[in-house]
Amino acid sequence: MYKFVKWSLSFVVSGYLLIAATAYFFQEHLMFHFAPVPDTHRYHFNASTEDVWLSSQGGHLHGVLFKADEGKKARELVVYYKGNAGNVSGSERMARLFLGMGYDVLSMDYRGFGKSRGELSEASLLDDAERWFDWGRDNYGDQNVRVVGYSMGTTFASHVAAARAAGNVILFAPMKSVVDMASRRYPFLPEFLTNYPLRSDEKLAEAPGHVVIYHGTADEVVPFASGEGLKDYLGPDDAFVPVEGANHYTVAIQTSVQADITARWGASASTLTQTLPQAGPSLSRESAPMN
């Protein structure tokens, strides 16, 4: 009997260590759904665009600038941090939400996505996020850059909100942190295994600008409770907006959300609604579960 118990315990411990080791060494592939393309690949967009290239901590980074009106410089820029799947080929739908309001929109690929290359780490990704914001500030002026994040991209947007004191920030379907998401999916694993804690809660507590969060109550990827946990870190002038019945992929195209953005960031509601079609799962190519 003793030998059986000892063998069983050894089997359980070995299995646990194997699971923990797998989660640790493959966490990038659990978090990020890479979609690289060759540098020579040509994206096809309906909107007018320009390629933007940056260097950061040994990284070779690519982004696309969606232009609101060809031949005219927009009054302001939205720096858009996308989700954890696909590449910038899927960013036009979100971009159109803000193109219709007169903003140019800069969307970028993270390392390992699209044409962006470089060694992955939390520090490098956060530095990349800052450099994209800095590019916007250098080209559009200190007061003319707004920040939008979606899903995993909200962790980078939250970091920039604090590190660069962004004045206006919108987060769609954010997570409290990657640590929070990991504890919800893998409650049996210790937090120290996470190389990418990406603490949006801590960053938003330090963000001096105006932050608005939209989270669907039927979100099947990032639990509503995770996003709602950020309420405790918002300032008195910030807002957390629950979107009843919206899921992870449709929260940004809800009529109520579009109208609220219009009221906060300016434009006619009719223009905004015409810009972004209502039908279909809008952002499914830009975000995927952290398995």
C-alpha positions as CSV (number, residue, x, y, z in Angstrom):
1,M,0.0,0.0,0.0
2,Y,2.8,2.4,0.9
3,K,4.6,1.7,-2.4
4,F,1.3,2.4,-4.3
5,V,0.8,5.7,-2.5
6,K,4.4,6.7,-3.1
7,W,4.1,5.7,-6.8
8,S,0.9,7.6,-7.2
9,L,2.2,10.7,-5.5
10,S,5.3,10.6,-7.7
11,F,3.2,10.3,-10.8
12,V,1.0,13.3,-9.8
13,V,4.1,15.4,-9.0
14,S,5.8,14.4,-12.2
15,G,2.6,15.2,-14.2
16,Y,2.3,18.6,-12.5
17,L,5.9,19.5,-13.2
18,L,5.5,18.5,-16.8
19,I,2.4,20.7,-17.2
20,A,4.2,23.6,-15.4
21,A,7.3,23.3,-17.6
22,T,5.2,23.1,-20.8
23,A,3.3,26.3,-19.8
24,Y,6.5,28.1,-19.0
25,F,8.5,27.2,-22.1
26,F,5.6,27.6,-24.5
27,Q,3.9,30.5,-23.0
28,E,4.6,32.8,-26.0
29,H,2.7,30.4,-28.2
30,L,-0.1,30.2,-25.8
31,M,-0.4,34.0,-25.6
32,F,0.4,35.0,-29.2
33,H,-1.0,33.6,-32.4
34,F,1.8,34.6,-34.7
35,A,1.0,35.4,-38.4
36,P,4.3,36.4,-40.1
37,V,4.6,37.4,-43.7
38,P,7.7,38.1,-45.9
39,D,9.0,41.7,-46.0
40,T,8.0,41.7,-49.6
41,H,4.4,40.9,-48.9
42,R,1.9,43.5,-50.1
43,Y,-1.2,44.2,-48.0
44,H,-4.4,45.3,-49.8
45,F,-6.6,47.9,-48.1
46,N,-9.5,49.9,-49.3
47,A,-8.3,52.9,-47.3
48,S,-5.3,55.0,-48.3
49,T,-2.3,53.8,-46.4
50,E,1.5,54.3,-45.9
51,D,4.0,51.8,-44.5
52,V,5.9,52.9,-41.3
53,W,9.1,51.2,-40.1
54,L,10.8,51.5,-36.7
55,S,13.7,50.0,-34.9
56,S,13.5,49.1,-31.2
57,Q,15.8,47.0,-29.0
58,G,17.1,45.0,-32.0
59,G,13.6,44.7,-33.4
60,H,12.6,45.5,-37.0
61,L,9.1,46.8,-36.7
62,H,6.4,47.4,-39.3
63,G,3.1,49.3,-39.1
64,V,0.5,50.7,-41.4
65,L,-0.8,54.3,-41.3
66,F,-4.4,54.5,-42.4
67,K,-5.1,58.0,-43.7
68,A,-8.5,59.7,-43.2
69,D,-8.3,61.8,-46.3
70,E,-5.8,61.3,-49.0
71,G,-3.8,64.3,-49.7
72,K,-4.7,66.0,-46.4
73,K,-3.1,65.8,-43.0
74,A,-5.6,64.7,-40.3
75,R,-6.0,66.8,-37.3
76,E,-5.0,64.0,-35.0
77,L,-3.7,60.4,-34.9
78,V,-5.0,57.3,-33.2
79,V,-2.3,54.8,-32.3
80,Y,-4.1,51.4,-32.3
81,Y,-2.7,48.4,-30.4
82,K,-4.4,45.4,-31.9
83,G,-5.1,41.9,-30.5
84,N,-2.9,38.8,-30.2
85,A,-3.8,37.2,-33.5
86,G,-3.3,37.8,-37.3
87,N,-1.5,40.9,-38.5
88,V,-2.2,44.4,-39.7
89,S,-4.1,43.0,-42.7
90,G,-7.1,42.8,-40.3
91,S,-6.8,46.2,-38.8
92,E,-8.8,48.2,-41.4
93,R,-12.2,47.5,-39.9
94,M,-11.2,49.0,-36.5
95,A,-9.3,51.8,-38.2
96,R,-12.5,52.8,-40.1
97,L,-14.2,53.5,-36.9
98,F,-11.8,56.4,-36.3
99,L,-11.1,57.3,-40.0
100,G,-14.7,58.3,-40.2
101,M,-14.1,60.8,-37.3
102,G,-11.3,62.5,-39.2
103,Y,-8.4,60.8,-37.4
104,D,-5.5,59.0,-39.1
105,V,-4.9,55.6,-37.6
106,L,-1.6,53.8,-37.0
107,S,-1.8,50.1,-36.5
108,M,1.4,48.0,-35.9
109,D,2.5,44.4,-35.8
110,Y,4.2,43.1,-32.7
111,R,7.4,41.1,-33.0
112,G,6.7,37.8,-34.7
113,F,3.6,39.2,-36.5
114,G,3.4,40.4,-40.0
115,K,6.7,42.0,-41.1
116,S,7.8,42.8,-37.6
117,R,10.9,40.9,-36.3
118,G,12.8,40.7,-33.1
119,E,13.3,38.7,-29.9
120,L,10.3,38.6,-27.6
121,S,10.2,39.8,-24.0
122,E,7.9,41.9,-22.0
123,A,10.5,44.7,-21.8
124,S,11.0,44.8,-25.6
125,L,7.2,44.8,-26.3
126,L,6.6,47.6,-23.9
127,D,9.5,49.6,-25.4
128,D,8.1,49.0,-28.9
129,A,4.7,50.3,-27.7
130,E,6.3,53.5,-26.5
131,R,8.2,54.0,-29.7
132,W,5.1,53.7,-31.8
133,F,3.5,56.4,-29.6
134,D,6.6,58.5,-29.9
135,W,6.4,58.3,-33.7
136,G,2.9,59.6,-33.6
137,R,3.9,62.4,-31.3
138,D,6.8,63.4,-33.5
139,N,4.6,63.5,-36.6
140,Y,1.4,64.9,-35.2
141,G,2.3,66.9,-32.2
142,D,2.4,66.3,-28.5
143,Q,-1.3,67.0,-27.9
144,N,-2.6,65.3,-31.1
145,V,-2.1,61.6,-30.4
146,R,-4.8,59.4,-28.9
147,V,-4.5,55.7,-27.9
148,V,-6.8,52.8,-28.6
149,G,-6.2,49.2,-27.5
150,Y,-8.2,46.0,-28.2
151,S,-7.9,42.7,-26.3
152,M,-4.2,41.9,-25.7
153,G,-3.4,45.3,-27.2
154,T,-5.0,47.0,-24.2
155,T,-2.0,45.9,-22.1
156,F,0.3,47.9,-24.3
157,A,-2.2,50.8,-24.5
158,S,-2.4,50.9,-20.7
159,H,1.4,51.0,-20.5
160,V,1.6,53.9,-22.9
161,A,-1.2,55.7,-21.0
162,A,1.1,55.7,-18.0
163,A,4.6,55.9,-19.5
164,R,3.8,58.6,-22.0
165,A,0.9,60.3,-20.2
166,A,-1.5,59.9,-23.1
167,G,-4.3,62.3,-22.8
168,N,-7.1,60.2,-24.3
169,V,-7.3,56.4,-24.2
170,I,-10.0,53.9,-25.2
171,L,-9.7,50.2,-24.3
172,F,-11.9,47.5,-25.8
173,A,-12.3,44.2,-24.0
174,P,-9.3,44.6,-21.7
175,M,-7.9,42.2,-19.2
176,K,-6.9,43.2,-15.7
177,S,-3.5,41.7,-16.5
178,V,-2.0,38.6,-18.1
179,V,-1.4,37.4,-14.5
180,D,-5.1,37.6,-13.9
181,M,-6.0,35.8,-17.1
182,A,-3.5,33.0,-16.3
183,S,-4.9,32.6,-12.8
184,R,-8.4,32.2,-14.3
185,R,-7.3,29.7,-16.9
186,Y,-4.6,27.9,-14.9
187,P,-5.4,28.4,-11.2
188,F,-3.2,25.5,-10.3
189,L,0.0,27.1,-11.7
190,P,2.1,29.7,-9.7
191,E,2.2,33.3,-10.9
192,F,6.0,33.4,-11.1
193,L,5.9,31.2,-14.2
194,T,4.5,34.2,-16.2
195,N,7.2,36.0,-18.2
196,Y,4.6,38.5,-19.4
197,P,2.7,39.8,-16.4
198,L,1.5,42.9,-18.4
199,R,-0.1,44.6,-15.4
200,S,-2.7,46.9,-16.9
201,D,-4.1,47.5,-13.4
202,E,-0.9,48.9,-12.2
203,K,-0.4,51.0,-15.3
204,L,-3.9,52.5,-15.3
205,A,-3.5,53.5,-11.7
206,E,-0.6,55.8,-12.9
207,A,-2.3,57.0,-16.1
208,P,-3.0,60.8,-15.8
209,G,-5.2,61.0,-19.0
210,H,-8.8,60.3,-19.7
211,V,-9.5,56.5,-20.0
212,V,-12.7,54.9,-21.3
213,I,-13.2,51.1,-21.2
214,Y,-15.8,49.2,-23.1
215,H,-16.4,45.6,-22.2
216,G,-19.1,43.2,-23.5
217,T,-21.0,41.3,-20.8
218,A,-21.0,38.2,-23.1
219,D,-17.2,38.3,-23.7
220,E,-16.1,34.7,-24.3
221,V,-12.4,35.4,-24.6
222,V,-11.5,37.9,-21.8
223,P,-14.1,37.4,-19.0
224,F,-16.1,40.5,-18.2
225,A,-15.0,40.2,-14.6
226,S,-11.3,40.6,-15.6
227,G,-12.0,43.9,-17.4
228,E,-14.4,45.0,-14.7
229,G,-11.5,44.6,-12.2
230,L,-9.9,47.6,-13.8
231,K,-12.6,49.9,-12.4
232,D,-10.8,50.1,-9.1
233,Y,-7.8,51.6,-10.9
234,L,-9.5,54.3,-12.9
235,G,-9.6,58.0,-12.0
236,P,-12.7,60.0,-11.1
237,D,-13.0,61.3,-14.7
238,D,-12.5,57.9,-16.3
239,A,-15.3,55.6,-17.3
240,F,-16.0,51.8,-17.4
241,V,-18.9,51.1,-19.8
242,P,-20.5,47.6,-19.7
243,V,-21.9,46.7,-23.1
244,E,-24.9,44.4,-22.5
245,G,-24.9,41.3,-24.7
246,A,-21.8,42.2,-26.7
247,N,-19.0,39.6,-27.1
248,H,-15.3,39.9,-27.6
249,Y,-15.5,40.4,-31.3
250,T,-18.5,42.7,-31.5
251,V,-18.1,45.1,-28.6
252,A,-16.5,47.9,-30.8
253,I,-19.3,47.9,-33.4
254,Q,-22.3,48.2,-31.1
255,T,-24.4,51.2,-31.9
256,S,-24.3,52.3,-28.3
257,V,-20.5,52.1,-28.2
258,Q,-20.2,54.1,-31.5
259,A,-22.5,56.8,-30.2
260,D,-20.6,57.0,-27.0
261,I,-17.3,57.4,-28.7
262,T,-18.8,60.0,-31.0
263,A,-20.0,62.0,-28.0
264,R,-16.6,61.8,-26.3
265,W,-14.2,62.2,-29.3
266,G,-16.4,64.2,-31.7
267,A,-18.0,63.5,-35.1
268,S,-21.5,63.0,-36.3
269,A,-23.2,59.8,-35.2
270,S,-24.5,59.3,-38.8
271,T,-21.0,59.5,-40.2
272,L,-19.6,57.1,-37.7
273,T,-22.4,54.5,-38.2
274,Q,-22.0,54.6,-42.0
275,T,-18.2,54.2,-41.7
276,L,-18.3,50.9,-39.8
277,P,-20.8,48.2,-41.0
278,Q,-22.8,46.5,-38.3
279,A,-23.0,43.0,-39.7
280,G,-20.7,40.1,-38.9
281,P,-18.1,39.3,-36.3
282,S,-15.9,42.4,-36.6
283,L,-12.5,41.7,-35.1
284,S,-12.2,37.9,-35.0
285,R,-9.0,38.0,-37.1
286,E,-7.2,40.2,-34.5
287,S,-7.8,38.3,-31.3
288,A,-7.7,34.7,-30.1
289,P,-8.0,33.0,-26.7
290,M,-4.8,32.5,-24.7
291,N,-5.1,28.7,-24.6
